[in-house]
Amino acid sequence: MAFLAKIKERIRKEMFLPSCLGVIVNPFYIIRNGLYKEIKHFSPLMQGRILDFGCGSKPYEELFVNAEQYIGVDIKVSGHDHVASKVDFFYDGKTLPFDSSYFDGLVSFETLEHVFEPDSIFSELNRVLKSGGKLMLSVPFVWDEHETPYDFARYTSFGMLHLLSKHGFEVLEYEKTTTYFLTICQMFIAYLYQHVLPKNKWLKQLSQLVFIFPLTVLALGLNMIFPRRYDFFCNSVIVARKN
């Protein structure tokens, strides 16, 4: 039982922090690997007391090695339960339960699309962040509706630059996580996995090995050959500084 528990935990980790094993077991390897690489690349920029806004299970916490504190906040009622969550504080969706200028850094991953009124949230994020503090966030541009009915938006790079500037943030780094080609491939693979492959747990896992794993490897290989375009992409990862 302990051995099986370790395997399950490793596979769970591969969903967000993929290694080479992730290519085999993770049907969303392309999008998750793109996010992981960019978040890991920029994580050393974040230090001191850090707030994870919309933290869920805090999947990227271990990447923030310069954090003195890593505090997670989330909302109680959302499109998912909190069985696996590691929430330190719940908030009412309007006012964060922290003093002004309390944090050295803020992070938020795949959360903003679930916020119906981003202006009010950015005002709160600005309030609790120290002057000169950094904000790192990721947002989707191409992905299916999820955590319904609490899925409200997708963000272009221009929309994010406007939103951040409007609320007193200077963008320092901006990266798109997947190429045009990889985005198409990931969406096709996600469609097969979610809507075509058998629903039975064991048959689905077998299908992952037989169909999804080879398709993922093929996509990664062809991506090295095809022209690299970034005007169609899965996610943005952004680092900004409070003015």
N, C-alpha and C positions, 0 to 999 in steps of 0.2 A: 504493500500500500504506500509506503514511504517513497519507493522508487517511482510509482505511478504519479504520486503527488509532485515529485521533482520534475518529471517529464511535462506535466501539465503547466507547472510554473514556468518552465523554460519556454514552452510554446507561447504562453501568455506574454512573456517578455519579448519574444520575437515579433509580436504583433506591433510593438511600438519602437523597440530598439533592435532592429533586425541585424543579424550577422549573416554569414553565408548560409546558415541553416534556414534563415527566413525565406530565401528563394524557393526552398522546397515546401515549407509548411504554411506560408502566409500568402493567401490569394490577393492581398492588397500590398504586396511587397513593393511595387513600384512607387506608389504614392507615399507609403510609410517610410521607405528608405530615403526618398527625397527630403521629406520633413526631418528625419533623424539626422541626416548629414548636415543640413543647414543649421539646425538648432544646436547640434554639437559644436559646429564651427564657431558660432557666435556666443556660446554659453560662457566662455571665460571672461567676456566683457561685463557680465553681471556679477555683482559682489555686494557684500553687506547683508542687510535685512531685505529679503525678497518676498513679494506677494505673488502667488499664483492665482490669477483671477479666472474662475471657472475651472478649478483644479481637477475635479473628478478624482481619479485614482493617482494623480500626480505622476504620470508615466515617464516624465523627463527629469524628475527631481535629481537623480543621481548624476546628471550631466553638469549640474551647477556646483562645481567643486569650490568655488570662491564665495559661496553663500555662508554667512554666519547664522542666519535663520532662513528657513524656507516655509512660509505660511500659506496655507491653502484656504481659499474662500469660494463658496458656491451658493447656488440658490436651491431651496428645498424642492420646489416643484419644477420639474424640467421634463425633457423627453426621455430620460432614463432614470432608473432607480439608483440608489446610492449604496447598494450592497457591497460593491468593491471600492467605494470612494474612500478617500483619506482627507476628508474635509475638517479643517480646524475651526472654521467659523462659517455659519450660514448667514446670509443677509437677505434683506427684503426686496431686492431687485432695484432699489432706488439709491439708498445711502449705505456706503461701506462702513462697517463698524470699527473704524480706525481714526485716529487723530490726523489732522492735516500734516503733511510733510513727514509722515511716519516711516516711509520705506525708501531705501536706497535704490531699489530696482523693482520693476513690475514685469511679469511674464503672463502671457495668455495664449493658449494654443487651441485653435479650432473652437472658439467660443463666440466670437463676435457675430457669426451668422445666426446665432440663437438670441441675439439682442434686438428687440424690435425698435428701440429708440437709442441708437448708438451715441447721439449727442450727449444725452444725460449721463451715460456710462463714462464717456471720455472725460467729461467734466469731473466726475468722481475720481477717476484714475489720476487725473492731473492734480487733484486736491491732495490725495494721500501720498504722492510722490514728491521727494525733495527736489529743490531747484538743482538742475544739472543731473538729476537721476535719469537712468535709462529704462526704456520700455522695449521689451521684445515680444512680438506677437506673430502668430501665423493665422492666416485666413484662407478659406477655400475660394477658388474661382470656378473650377469644374468638379462637381461631385453631385451625386443624386441627393434627393431630399432625405433627411435622416432626423432621428429624434423628433419625429412629427408629433403634434402639430407645431412644435417650437423650433421651426426652421424658417428664417425670415429673409435671408439675403445671401448674395454672392458678391465678391468685391474685385473689381478690376484694379490694376496697379494705380491708375489715375485717381480712382475713387478713394483709395487708401491714402495716397499722398495728400489729397485735398482734405480728408477727414483729420489726419494727423496735424497738418499745418493749421487748420481751423481751430484746433484745441491746444495750440501752444507747444507742439512737438516738432523738433528738427530731425528729419530722417538722416541717419548715418549710414545704414546699410539696407539694401533691398535686393532680395534674391527670389527668383521663381524656381520652384523645386523640380519641375519636370519639363521636358521638351514637348513640342506639339505632338510628335510621333508617339512618345511614351504615354502622353495623356490619353490619346485615342486607344492605345493598347490596354491601358489600365481600365478604362471604362468598358471595353469589350470583355476583358477578363472578369471584371466585377459583375457584369450582366450575366455571363455564363455561370459564375459561382452562385449568384443569388437567385437566379430565375430559371436556369436550365438544368443544372446538375441535380441529381437525386436529393430529396430532402432527408432521407435516412442518414443518420450521423456517420455510420461506418462506410456506407457507399459514397458519401460526400468526401470523406477523408481519402478514400481510394481514388476518387475522381480528381481530387487535388493533385495527387501524385502522378496520375496518368495523363491528365489534360492540362491543368493549370500550371504546374511546374514547368513542363516543356514550353508552353506558350510564353511564360514569363522570361525564360532563358532566351527564346527566339527574339522577343521584343527587345531585350537588353542588347543582344548582338546586333540586330538591325539598326538600333539607335546609333551605333558607332559608325554606320555607313551613311545613313540618310542625313540630309541637311538639317542643321539644328536651328529650329525656330522656337521662340519663347512667347509668341503672342497668343498661344492657346496652352494653358498650363493648369496643373491641379491646385497648387497652393502658392502663396507668397509667405516669405519669412522676412520680417522687418525689425530693424533695431533703430530706435529713435531716442532723442534726448529732450528732456523738458527744458524749455528756454527759461 
